[in-house]
């Protein structure tokens, strides 16, 4: 009888461990998605400033290409 209870308890612990492992993997996946999003957002923010500076340089140089007599 005691052996049967021990076996049932060990099965419950195994199921609990499996559920904990699954929940930990879900949390790791969510954190990874958030980190990737933040990296992409920050890269996009800084690249916007770089692109704006490059377009200003291009427009300024096009004005300097006028015919000089």
N, CA, C and O atoms as a Tripos MOL2 file, in Angstrom:
@<TRIPOS>MOLECULE
protein
  276   275    69     0     0
PROTEIN
NO_CHARGES

@<TRIPOS>ATOM
      1 N           0.8180   -1.1870    0.0000 N.3       1 UNK1
      2 CA          0.0000    0.0000    0.0000 C.3       1 UNK1
      3 C           0.8720    1.2660    0.0000 C.2       1 UNK1
      4 O           0.6230    2.2170   -0.7410 O.2       1 UNK1
      5 N           1.9040    1.2390    0.8610 N.am      2 UNK2
      6 CA          2.7910    2.3980    0.9160 C.3       2 UNK2
      7 C           3.5550    2.5800   -0.3870 C.2       2 UNK2
      8 O           3.7630    3.7050   -0.8430 O.2       2 UNK2
      9 N           3.9660    1.4830   -0.9740 N.am      3 UNK3
     10 CA          4.6900    1.5650   -2.2430 C.3       3 UNK3
     11 C           3.8050    2.1780   -3.3230 C.2       3 UNK3
     12 O           4.2840    2.9470   -4.1560 O.2       3 UNK3
     13 N           2.5460    1.8500   -3.3120 N.am      4 UNK4
     14 CA          1.6100    2.3990   -4.2970 C.3       4 UNK4
     15 C           1.4730    3.9080   -4.1060 C.2       4 UNK4
     16 O           1.4220    4.6450   -5.0910 O.2       4 UNK4
     17 N           1.4120    4.3820   -2.8610 N.am      5 UNK5
     18 CA          1.3210    5.8220   -2.5810 C.3       5 UNK5
     19 C           2.5950    6.5360   -3.0160 C.2       5 UNK5
     20 O           2.5350    7.6290   -3.5790 O.2       5 UNK5
     21 N           3.7420    5.9230   -2.7590 N.am      6 UNK6
     22 CA          5.0160    6.5240   -3.1630 C.3       6 UNK6
     23 C           5.0920    6.6360   -4.6850 C.2       6 UNK6
     24 O           5.5790    7.6260   -5.2310 O.2       6 UNK6
     25 N           4.6010    5.6050   -5.3480 N.am      7 UNK7
     26 CA          4.6240    5.6220   -6.8170 C.3       7 UNK7
     27 C           3.6980    6.7140   -7.3420 C.2       7 UNK7
     28 O           4.0530    7.4140   -8.2900 O.2       7 UNK7
     29 N           2.5360    6.8720   -6.7530 N.am      8 UNK8
     30 CA          1.6120    7.9220   -7.1780 C.3       8 UNK8
     31 C           2.2100    9.3000   -6.9230 C.2       8 UNK8
     32 O           2.0910   10.1950   -7.7610 O.2       8 UNK8
     33 N           2.8500    9.4730   -5.7730 N.am      9 UNK9
     34 CA          3.4800   10.7570   -5.4640 C.3       9 UNK9
     35 C           4.6160   11.0630   -6.4300 C.2       9 UNK9
     36 O           4.7730   12.2050   -6.8630 O.2       9 UNK9
     37 N           5.4070   10.0570   -6.7700 N.am     10 UNK10
     38 CA          6.5090   10.2940   -7.7080 C.3      10 UNK10
     39 C           5.9700   10.6260   -9.0940 C.2      10 UNK10
     40 O           6.5780   11.4250   -9.8050 O.2      10 UNK10
     41 N           4.8570   10.0420   -9.4940 N.am     11 UNK11
     42 CA          4.2560   10.3720  -10.7860 C.3      11 UNK11
     43 C           3.7430   11.8030  -10.7790 C.2      11 UNK11
     44 O           3.8780   12.5130  -11.7750 O.2      11 UNK11
     45 N           3.1550   12.2340   -9.6630 N.am     12 UNK12
     46 CA          2.6790   13.6150   -9.5570 C.3      12 UNK12
     47 C           3.8440   14.5890   -9.6590 C.2      12 UNK12
     48 O           3.7370   15.6290  -10.3080 O.2      12 UNK12
     49 N           4.9450   14.2510   -9.0210 N.am     13 UNK13
     50 CA          6.1230   15.1170   -9.0780 C.3      13 UNK13
     51 C           6.6580   15.1800  -10.5040 C.2      13 UNK13
     52 O           7.0510   16.2520  -10.9660 O.2      13 UNK13
     53 N           6.6800   14.0660  -11.1990 N.am     14 UNK14
     54 CA          7.1500   14.0560  -12.5860 C.3      14 UNK14
     55 C           6.2540   14.9200  -13.4570 C.2      14 UNK14
     56 O           6.7470   15.6770  -14.2940 O.2      14 UNK14
     57 N           4.9410   14.8180  -13.2690 N.am     15 UNK15
     58 CA          4.0050   15.6320  -14.0470 C.3      15 UNK15
     59 C           4.2030   17.1080  -13.7150 C.2      15 UNK15
     60 O           4.1830   17.9510  -14.6120 O.2      15 UNK15
     61 N           4.3920   17.4230  -12.4540 N.am     16 UNK16
     62 CA          4.6070   18.8010  -12.0240 C.3      16 UNK16
     63 C           5.8960   19.3510  -12.6260 C.2      16 UNK16
     64 O           5.9220   20.4850  -13.1050 O.2      16 UNK16
     65 N           6.9560   18.5640  -12.6050 N.am     17 UNK17
     66 CA          8.2220   18.9900  -13.1960 C.3      17 UNK17
     67 C           8.0710   19.2390  -14.6900 C.2      17 UNK17
     68 O           8.6290   20.1950  -15.2280 O.2      17 UNK17
     69 N           7.3250   18.3880  -15.3470 N.am     18 UNK18
     70 CA          7.1100   18.5530  -16.7840 C.3      18 UNK18
     71 C           6.3420   19.8430  -17.0590 C.2      18 UNK18
     72 O           6.6630   20.5680  -18.0000 O.2      18 UNK18
     73 N           5.3360   20.1290  -16.2480 N.am     19 UNK19
     74 CA          4.5680   21.3610  -16.4190 C.3      19 UNK19
     75 C           5.4360   22.5850  -16.1470 C.2      19 UNK19
     76 O           5.3240   23.5970  -16.8400 O.2      19 UNK19
     77 N           6.2960   22.4930  -15.1410 N.am     20 UNK20
     78 CA          7.2050   23.6020  -14.8330 C.3      20 UNK20
     79 C           8.1830   23.8280  -15.9830 C.2      20 UNK20
     80 O           8.4700   24.9700  -16.3430 O.2      20 UNK20
     81 N           8.6850   22.7580  -16.5500 N.am     21 UNK21
     82 CA          9.6150   22.8760  -17.6710 C.3      21 UNK21
     83 C           8.9290   23.5380  -18.8650 C.2      21 UNK21
     84 O           9.5140   24.4070  -19.5110 O.2      21 UNK21
     85 N           7.7000   23.1350  -19.1600 N.am     22 UNK22
     86 CA          6.9600   23.7100  -20.2800 C.3      22 UNK22
     87 C           6.7050   25.1940  -20.0330 C.2      22 UNK22
     88 O           6.8620   26.0110  -20.9400 O.2      22 UNK22
     89 N           6.3130   25.5440  -18.8080 N.am     23 UNK23
     90 CA          6.0530   26.9540  -18.5150 C.3      23 UNK23
     91 C           7.3350   27.7790  -18.5820 C.2      23 UNK23
     92 O           7.3040   28.9270  -19.0240 O.2      23 UNK23
     93 N           8.4590   27.2140  -18.1520 N.am     24 UNK24
     94 CA          9.7310   27.9270  -18.2530 C.3      24 UNK24
     95 C          10.1200   28.1540  -19.7140 C.2      24 UNK24
     96 O          10.6330   29.2160  -20.0660 O.2      24 UNK24
     97 N           9.8800   27.1710  -20.5480 N.am     25 UNK25
     98 CA         10.2010   27.3260  -21.9720 C.3      25 UNK25
     99 C           9.3190   28.3890  -22.6180 C.2      25 UNK25
    100 O           9.7800   29.1460  -23.4720 O.2      25 UNK25
    101 N           8.0510   28.4470  -22.2130 N.am     26 UNK26
    102 CA          7.1580   29.4830  -22.7440 C.3      26 UNK26
    103 C           7.6450   30.8660  -22.3280 C.2      26 UNK26
    104 O           7.6490   31.7930  -23.1380 O.2      26 UNK26
    105 N           8.0530   31.0070  -21.0840 N.am     27 UNK27
    106 CA          8.5440   32.2970  -20.5940 C.3      27 UNK27
    107 C           9.8270   32.6840  -21.3210 C.2      27 UNK27
    108 O           9.9930   33.8460  -21.6920 O.2      27 UNK27
    109 N          10.7360   31.7360  -21.5320 N.am     28 UNK28
    110 CA         11.9740   32.0240  -22.2700 C.3      28 UNK28
    111 C          11.6680   32.4800  -23.6940 C.2      28 UNK28
    112 O          12.3090   33.3950  -24.2090 O.2      28 UNK28
    113 N          10.6860   31.8400  -24.3280 N.am     29 UNK29
    114 CA         10.3210   32.2190  -25.6940 C.3      29 UNK29
    115 C           9.7490   33.6240  -25.7270 C.2      29 UNK29
    116 O          10.0840   34.4080  -26.6150 O.2      29 UNK29
    117 N           8.8940   33.9520  -24.7770 N.am     30 UNK30
    118 CA          8.3020   35.2920  -24.7290 C.3      30 UNK30
    119 C           9.3800   36.3420  -24.5000 C.2      30 UNK30
    120 O           9.3760   37.3840  -25.1550 O.2      30 UNK30
    121 N          10.2940   36.0830  -23.5860 N.am     31 UNK31
    122 CA         11.3800   37.0320  -23.3060 C.3      31 UNK31
    123 C          12.2590   37.2030  -24.5380 C.2      31 UNK31
    124 O          12.6800   38.3180  -24.8460 O.2      31 UNK31
    125 N          12.5390   36.1180  -25.2420 N.am     32 UNK32
    126 CA         13.3530   36.2000  -26.4570 C.3      32 UNK32
    127 C          12.6660   37.0530  -27.5200 C.2      32 UNK32
    128 O          13.3230   37.8610  -28.1770 O.2      32 UNK32
    129 N          11.3600   36.8870  -27.6980 N.am     33 UNK33
    130 CA         10.6170   37.6810  -28.6770 C.3      33 UNK33
    131 C          10.6610   39.1570  -28.2990 C.2      33 UNK33
    132 O          10.8470   40.0110  -29.1660 O.2      33 UNK33
    133 N          10.4930   39.4660  -27.0240 N.am     34 UNK34
    134 CA         10.5290   40.8630  -26.5790 C.3      34 UNK34
    135 C          11.9100   41.4680  -26.8050 C.2      34 UNK34
    136 O          12.0150   42.6160  -27.2380 O.2      34 UNK34
    137 N          12.9700   40.7170  -26.5190 N.am     35 UNK35
    138 CA         14.3300   41.2250  -26.7180 C.3      35 UNK35
    139 C          14.6010   41.4890  -28.1990 C.2      35 UNK35
    140 O          15.1800   42.5160  -28.5530 O.2      35 UNK35
    141 N          14.1840   40.5660  -29.0580 N.am     36 UNK36
    142 CA         14.3830   40.7600  -30.4970 C.3      36 UNK36
    143 C          13.6110   41.9850  -30.9800 C.2      36 UNK36
    144 O          14.1230   42.7620  -31.7860 O.2      36 UNK36
    145 N          12.3930   42.1610  -30.4970 N.am     37 UNK37
    146 CA         11.6020   43.3340  -30.8760 C.3      37 UNK37
    147 C          12.2930   44.6140  -30.4470 C.2      37 UNK37
    148 O          12.3810   45.5610  -31.2280 O.2      37 UNK37
    149 N          12.7860   44.6590  -29.2130 N.am     38 UNK38
    150 CA         13.4510   45.8650  -28.7290 C.3      38 UNK38
    151 C          14.7190   46.1710  -29.5180 C.2      38 UNK38
    152 O          14.9870   47.3310  -29.8320 O.2      38 UNK38
    153 N          15.4960   45.1480  -29.8400 N.am     39 UNK39
    154 CA         16.7020   45.3630  -30.6420 C.3      39 UNK39
    155 C          16.3260   45.9180  -32.0170 C.2      39 UNK39
    156 O          16.9660   46.8480  -32.5080 O.2      39 UNK39
    157 N          15.3040   45.3550  -32.6300 N.am     40 UNK40
    158 CA         14.8560   45.8490  -33.9320 C.3      40 UNK40
    159 C          14.3380   47.2700  -33.8530 C.2      40 UNK40
    160 O          14.6050   48.0810  -34.7400 O.2      40 UNK40
    161 N          13.6000   47.5790  -32.8020 N.am     41 UNK41
    162 CA         13.0630   48.9300  -32.6340 C.3      41 UNK41
    163 C          14.1850   49.9440  -32.4640 C.2      41 UNK41
    164 O          14.1660   51.0090  -33.0810 O.2      41 UNK41
    165 N          15.1600   49.6110  -31.6270 N.am     42 UNK42
    166 CA         16.2870   50.5260  -31.3940 C.3      42 UNK42
    167 C          17.1030   50.6990  -32.6720 C.2      42 UNK42
    168 O          17.5110   51.8130  -33.0000 O.2      42 UNK42
    169 N          17.3430   49.6130  -33.3910 N.am     43 UNK43
    170 CA         18.0950   49.7100  -34.6480 C.3      43 UNK43
    171 C          17.3300   50.5580  -35.6630 C.2      43 UNK43
    172 O          17.9340   51.3630  -36.3710 O.2      43 UNK43
    173 N          16.0340   50.3910  -35.7400 N.am     44 UNK44
    174 CA         15.2180   51.1930  -36.6610 C.3      44 UNK44
    175 C          15.2210   52.6560  -36.2720 C.2      44 UNK44
    176 O          15.2560   53.5280  -37.1410 O.2      44 UNK44
    177 N          15.1850   52.9360  -34.9910 N.am     45 UNK45
    178 CA         15.1910   54.3220  -34.5310 C.3      45 UNK45
    179 C          16.4860   55.0250  -34.9170 C.2      45 UNK45
    180 O          16.4690   56.1480  -35.4200 O.2      45 UNK45
    181 N          17.6120   54.3510  -34.6750 N.am     46 UNK46
    182 CA         18.8870   54.9730  -35.0040 C.3      46 UNK46
    183 C          19.1300   55.0210  -36.5110 C.2      46 UNK46
    184 O          19.7570   55.9600  -37.0020 O.2      46 UNK46
    185 N          18.6490   54.0340  -37.2420 N.am     47 UNK47
    186 CA         18.8520   54.0660  -38.6880 C.3      47 UNK47
    187 C          18.0010   55.1530  -39.3280 C.2      47 UNK47
    188 O          18.3710   55.6690  -40.3830 O.2      47 UNK47
    189 N          16.8940   55.5110  -38.7360 N.am     48 UNK48
    190 CA         16.0680   56.6010  -39.2520 C.3      48 UNK48
    191 C          16.8610   57.8990  -39.2240 C.2      48 UNK48
    192 O          16.8250   58.6740  -40.1800 O.2      48 UNK48
    193 N          17.5780   58.1370  -38.1250 N.am     49 UNK49
    194 CA         18.3910   59.3450  -38.0310 C.3      49 UNK49
    195 C          19.5110   59.3320  -39.0630 C.2      49 UNK49
    196 O          19.8210   60.3720  -39.6440 O.2      49 UNK49
    197 N          20.1170   58.1890  -39.2990 N.am     50 UNK50
    198 CA         21.1930   58.0830  -40.2810 C.3      50 UNK50
    199 C          20.6420   58.3190  -41.6810 C.2      50 UNK50
    200 O          21.2700   59.0080  -42.4850 O.2      50 UNK50
    201 N          19.4800   57.7580  -41.9780 N.am     51 UNK51
    202 CA         18.8720   57.9310  -43.3030 C.3      51 UNK51
    203 C          18.5110   59.3910  -43.5210 C.2      51 UNK51
    204 O          18.7140   59.9170  -44.6160 O.2      51 UNK51
    205 N          17.9740   60.0610  -42.4930 N.am     52 UNK52
    206 CA         17.6370   61.4820  -42.6260 C.3      52 UNK52
    207 C          18.8770   62.3130  -42.9120 C.2      52 UNK52
    208 O          18.8270   63.2320  -43.7300 O.2      52 UNK52
    209 N          19.9850   62.0080  -42.2570 N.am     53 UNK53
    210 CA         21.2180   62.7540  -42.4830 C.3      53 UNK53
    211 C          21.7320   62.5130  -43.9030 C.2      53 UNK53
    212 O          22.2280   63.4420  -44.5400 O.2      53 UNK53
    213 N          21.6210   61.2840  -44.4060 N.am     54 UNK54
    214 CA         22.0850   60.9860  -45.7590 C.3      54 UNK54
    215 C          21.2420   61.7000  -46.8000 C.2      54 UNK54
    216 O          21.7870   62.1650  -47.8000 O.2      54 UNK54
    217 N          19.9350   61.8060  -46.6060 N.am     55 UNK55
    218 CA         19.1000   62.4920  -47.5840 C.3      55 UNK55
    219 C          19.3800   63.9840  -47.5680 C.2      55 UNK55
    220 O          19.2960   64.6320  -48.6110 O.2      55 UNK55
    221 N          19.7130   64.5500  -46.4030 N.am     56 UNK56
    222 CA         20.0760   65.9670  -46.3540 C.3      56 UNK56
    223 C          21.3740   66.2020  -47.1230 C.2      56 UNK56
    224 O          21.4950   67.2030  -47.8290 O.2      56 UNK56
    225 N          22.3360   65.3050  -47.0000 N.am     57 UNK57
    226 CA         23.5920   65.4440  -47.7240 C.3      57 UNK57
    227 C          23.3490   65.3530  -49.2260 C.2      57 UNK57
    228 O          23.9560   66.0990  -49.9950 O.2      57 UNK57
    229 N          22.4800   64.4590  -49.6490 N.am     58 UNK58
    230 CA         22.2000   64.2930  -51.0720 C.3      58 UNK58
    231 C          21.5160   65.5340  -51.6260 C.2      58 UNK58
    232 O          21.8640   65.9860  -52.7170 O.2      58 UNK58
    233 N          20.5540   66.0940  -50.9040 N.am     59 UNK59
    234 CA         19.8710   67.2910  -51.4020 C.3      59 UNK59
    235 C          20.8140   68.4800  -51.4170 C.2      59 UNK59
    236 O          20.7190   69.3160  -52.3150 O.2      59 UNK59
    237 N          21.7130   68.5830  -50.4600 N.am     60 UNK60
    238 CA         22.6660   69.6910  -50.4380 C.3      60 UNK60
    239 C          23.6600   69.5830  -51.5920 C.2      60 UNK60
    240 O          24.0200   70.6020  -52.1810 O.2      60 UNK60
    241 N          24.0970   68.4090  -51.9190 N.am     61 UNK61
    242 CA         25.0460   68.2720  -53.0160 C.3      61 UNK61
    243 C          24.3740   68.4940  -54.3570 C.2      61 UNK61
    244 O          25.0340   68.9190  -55.3040 O.2      61 UNK61
    245 N          23.0790   68.2200  -54.4670 N.am     62 UNK62
    246 CA         22.4170   68.4450  -55.7480 C.3      62 UNK62
    247 C          22.2990   69.9350  -56.0350 C.2      62 UNK62
    248 O          22.2980   70.3370  -57.1990 O.2      62 UNK62
    249 N          22.2010   70.7570  -55.0060 N.am     63 UNK63
    250 CA         22.1590   72.2070  -55.2250 C.3      63 UNK63
    251 C          23.5230   72.7400  -55.6530 C.2      63 UNK63
    252 O          23.6030   73.7610  -56.3370 O.2      63 UNK63
    253 N          24.5800   72.0690  -55.2600 N.am     64 UNK64
    254 CA         25.9340   72.5190  -55.5930 C.3      64 UNK64
    255 C          26.3450   72.1160  -57.0020 C.2      64 UNK64
    256 O          27.4010   72.5400  -57.4700 O.2      64 UNK64
    257 N          25.5510   71.3200  -57.6830 N.am     65 UNK65
    258 CA         25.9080   70.8570  -59.0170 C.3      65 UNK65
    259 C          25.3600   71.7800  -60.1120 C.2      65 UNK65
    260 O          25.2610   71.3590  -61.2640 O.2      65 UNK65
    261 N          25.0110   73.0000  -59.7880 N.am     66 UNK66
    262 CA         24.5130   73.9390  -60.7930 C.3      66 UNK66
    263 C          25.6650   74.3700  -61.7050 C.2      66 UNK66
    264 O          26.8390   74.2640  -61.3490 O.2      66 UNK66
    265 N          25.3010   74.8470  -62.8610 N.am     67 UNK67
    266 CA         26.3030   75.2820  -63.8290 C.3      67 UNK67
    267 C          26.9330   76.5850  -63.3570 C.2      67 UNK67
    268 O          26.2460   77.5620  -63.0580 O.2      67 UNK67
    269 N          28.2300   76.5690  -63.3000 N.am     68 UNK68
    270 CA         28.9570   77.7410  -62.8500 C.3      68 UNK68
    271 C          29.6400   78.3620  -64.0730 C.2      68 UNK68
    272 O          30.3560   77.6780  -64.8040 O.2      68 UNK68
    273 N          29.4130   79.6650  -64.2910 N.am     69 UNK69
    274 CA         30.0110   80.3190  -65.4580 C.3      69 UNK69
    275 C          31.1320   81.2270  -65.0780 C.2      69 UNK69
    276 O          31.7400   81.8530  -65.9460 O.2      69 UNK69
@<TRIPOS>BOND
     1     1     2 1
     2     2     3 1
     3     3     4 2
     4     3     5 am
     5     5     6 1
     6     6     7 1
     7     7     8 2
     8     7     9 am
     9     9    10 1
    10    10    11 1
    11    11    12 2
    12    11    13 am
    13    13    14 1
    14    14    15 1
    15    15    16 2
    16    15    17 am
    17    17    18 1
    18    18    19 1
    19    19    20 2
    20    19    21 am
    21    21    22 1
    22    22    23 1
    23    23    24 2
    24    23    25 am
    25    25    26 1
    26    26    27 1
    27    27    28 2
    28    27    29 am
    29    29    30 1
    30    30    31 1
    31    31    32 2
    32    31    33 am
    33    33    34 1
    34    34    35 1
    35    35    36 2
    36    35    37 am
    37    37    38 1
    38    38    39 1
    39    39    40 2
    40    39    41 am
    41    41    42 1
    42    42    43 1
    43    43    44 2
    44    43    45 am
    45    45    46 1
    46    46    47 1
    47    47    48 2
    48    47    49 am
    49    49    50 1
    50    50    51 1
    51    51    52 2
    52    51    53 am
    53    53    54 1
    54    54    55 1
    55    55    56 2
    56    55    57 am
    57    57    58 1
    58    58    59 1
    59    59    60 2
    60    59    61 am
    61    61    62 1
    62    62    63 1
    63    63    64 2
    64    63    65 am
    65    65    66 1
    66    66    67 1
    67    67    68 2
    68    67    69 am
    69    69    70 1
    70    70    71 1
    71    71    72 2
    72    71    73 am
    73    73    74 1
    74    74    75 1
    75    75    76 2
    76    75    77 am
    77    77    78 1
    78    78    79 1
    79    79    80 2
    80    79    81 am
    81    81    82 1
    82    82    83 1
    83    83    84 2
    84    83    85 am
    85    85    86 1
    86    86    87 1
    87    87    88 2
    88    87    89 am
    89    89    90 1
    90    90    91 1
    91    91    92 2
    92    91    93 am
    93    93    94 1
    94    94    95 1
    95    95    96 2
    96    95    97 am
    97    97    98 1
    98    98    99 1
    99    99   100 2
   100    99   101 am
   101   101   102 1
   102   102   103 1
   103   103   104 2
   104   103   105 am
   105   105   106 1
   106   106   107 1
   107   107   108 2
   108   107   109 am
   109   109   110 1
   110   110   111 1
   111   111   112 2
   112   111   113 am
   113   113   114 1
   114   114   115 1
   115   115   116 2
   116   115   117 am
   117   117   118 1
   118   118   119 1
   119   119   120 2
   120   119   121 am
   121   121   122 1
   122   122   123 1
   123   123   124 2
   124   123   125 am
   125   125   126 1
   126   126   127 1
   127   127   128 2
   128   127   129 am
   129   129   130 1
   130   130   131 1
   131   131   132 2
   132   131   133 am
   133   133   134 1
   134   134   135 1
   135   135   136 2
   136   135   137 am
   137   137   138 1
   138   138   139 1
   139   139   140 2
   140   139   141 am
   141   141   142 1
   142   142   143 1
   143   143   144 2
   144   143   145 am
   145   145   146 1
   146   146   147 1
   147   147   148 2
   148   147   149 am
   149   149   150 1
   150   150   151 1
   151   151   152 2
   152   151   153 am
   153   153   154 1
   154   154   155 1
   155   155   156 2
   156   155   157 am
   157   157   158 1
   158   158   159 1
   159   159   160 2
   160   159   161 am
   161   161   162 1
   162   162   163 1
   163   163   164 2
   164   163   165 am
   165   165   166 1
   166   166   167 1
   167   167   168 2
   168   167   169 am
   169   169   170 1
   170   170   171 1
   171   171   172 2
   172   171   173 am
   173   173   174 1
   174   174   175 1
   175   175   176 2
   176   175   177 am
   177   177   178 1
   178   178   179 1
   179   179   180 2
   180   179   181 am
   181   181   182 1
   182   182   183 1
   183   183   184 2
   184   183   185 am
   185   185   186 1
   186   186   187 1
   187   187   188 2
   188   187   189 am
   189   189   190 1
   190   190   191 1
   191   191   192 2
   192   191   193 am
   193   193   194 1
   194   194   195 1
   195   195   196 2
   196   195   197 am
   197   197   198 1
   198   198   199 1
   199   199   200 2
   200   199   201 am
   201   201   202 1
   202   202   203 1
   203   203   204 2
   204   203   205 am
   205   205   206 1
   206   206   207 1
   207   207   208 2
   208   207   209 am
   209   209   210 1
   210   210   211 1
   211   211   212 2
   212   211   213 am
   213   213   214 1
   214   214   215 1
   215   215   216 2
   216   215   217 am
   217   217   218 1
   218   218   219 1
   219   219   220 2
   220   219   221 am
   221   221   222 1
   222   222   223 1
   223   223   224 2
   224   223   225 am
   225   225   226 1
   226   226   227 1
   227   227   228 2
   228   227   229 am
   229   229   230 1
   230   230   231 1
   231   231   232 2
   232   231   233 am
   233   233   234 1
   234   234   235 1
   235   235   236 2
   236   235   237 am
   237   237   238 1
   238   238   239 1
   239   239   240 2
   240   239   241 am
   241   241   242 1
   242   242   243 1
   243   243   244 2
   244   243   245 am
   245   245   246 1
   246   246   247 1
   247   247   248 2
   248   247   249 am
   249   249   250 1
   250   250   251 1
   251   251   252 2
   252   251   253 am
   253   253   254 1
   254   254   255 1
   255   255   256 2
   256   255   257 am
   257   257   258 1
   258   258   259 1
   259   259   260 2
   260   259   261 am
   261   261   262 1
   262   262   263 1
   263   263   264 2
   264   263   265 am
   265   265   266 1
   266   266   267 1
   267   267   268 2
   268   267   269 am
   269   269   270 1
   270   270   271 1
   271   271   272 2
   272   271   273 am
   273   273   274 1
   274   274   275 1
   275   275   276 2
@<TRIPOS>SUBSTRUCTURE
     1 UNK1         2 RESIDUE 1 A UNK
     2 UNK2         6 RESIDUE 1 A UNK
     3 UNK3        10 RESIDUE 1 A UNK
     4 UNK4        14 RESIDUE 1 A UNK
     5 UNK5        18 RESIDUE 1 A UNK
     6 UNK6        22 RESIDUE 1 A UNK
     7 UNK7        26 RESIDUE 1 A UNK
     8 UNK8        30 RESIDUE 1 A UNK
     9 UNK9        34 RESIDUE 1 A UNK
    10 UNK10       38 RESIDUE 1 A UNK
    11 UNK11       42 RESIDUE 1 A UNK
    12 UNK12       46 RESIDUE 1 A UNK
    13 UNK13       50 RESIDUE 1 A UNK
    14 UNK14       54 RESIDUE 1 A UNK
    15 UNK15       58 RESIDUE 1 A UNK
    16 UNK16       62 RESIDUE 1 A UNK
    17 UNK17       66 RESIDUE 1 A UNK
    18 UNK18       70 RESIDUE 1 A UNK
    19 UNK19       74 RESIDUE 1 A UNK
    20 UNK20       78 RESIDUE 1 A UNK
    21 UNK21       82 RESIDUE 1 A UNK
    22 UNK22       86 RESIDUE 1 A UNK
    23 UNK23       90 RESIDUE 1 A UNK
    24 UNK24       94 RESIDUE 1 A UNK
    25 UNK25       98 RESIDUE 1 A UNK
    26 UNK26      102 RESIDUE 1 A UNK
    27 UNK27      106 RESIDUE 1 A UNK
    28 UNK28      110 RESIDUE 1 A UNK
    29 UNK29      114 RESIDUE 1 A UNK
    30 UNK30      118 RESIDUE 1 A UNK
    31 UNK31      122 RESIDUE 1 A UNK
    32 UNK32      126 RESIDUE 1 A UNK
    33 UNK33      130 RESIDUE 1 A UNK
    34 UNK34      134 RESIDUE 1 A UNK
    35 UNK35      138 RESIDUE 1 A UNK
    36 UNK36      142 RESIDUE 1 A UNK
    37 UNK37      146 RESIDUE 1 A UNK
    38 UNK38      150 RESIDUE 1 A UNK
    39 UNK39      154 RESIDUE 1 A UNK
    40 UNK40      158 RESIDUE 1 A UNK
    41 UNK41      162 RESIDUE 1 A UNK
    42 UNK42      166 RESIDUE 1 A UNK
    43 UNK43      170 RESIDUE 1 A UNK
    44 UNK44      174 RESIDUE 1 A UNK
    45 UNK45      178 RESIDUE 1 A UNK
    46 UNK46      182 RESIDUE 1 A UNK
    47 UNK47      186 RESIDUE 1 A UNK
    48 UNK48      190 RESIDUE 1 A UNK
    49 UNK49      194 RESIDUE 1 A UNK
    50 UNK50      198 RESIDUE 1 A UNK
    51 UNK51      202 RESIDUE 1 A UNK
    52 UNK52      206 RESIDUE 1 A UNK
    53 UNK53      210 RESIDUE 1 A UNK
    54 UNK54      214 RESIDUE 1 A UNK
    55 UNK55      218 RESIDUE 1 A UNK
    56 UNK56      222 RESIDUE 1 A UNK
    57 UNK57      226 RESIDUE 1 A UNK
    58 UNK58      230 RESIDUE 1 A UNK
    59 UNK59      234 RESIDUE 1 A UNK
    60 UNK60      238 RESIDUE 1 A UNK
    61 UNK61      242 RESIDUE 1 A UNK
    62 UNK62      246 RESIDUE 1 A UNK
    63 UNK63      250 RESIDUE 1 A UNK
    64 UNK64      254 RESIDUE 1 A UNK
    65 UNK65      258 RESIDUE 1 A UNK
    66 UNK66      262 RESIDUE 1 A UNK
    67 UNK67      266 RESIDUE 1 A UNK
    68 UNK68      270 RESIDUE 1 A UNK
    69 UNK69      274 RESIDUE 1 A UNK
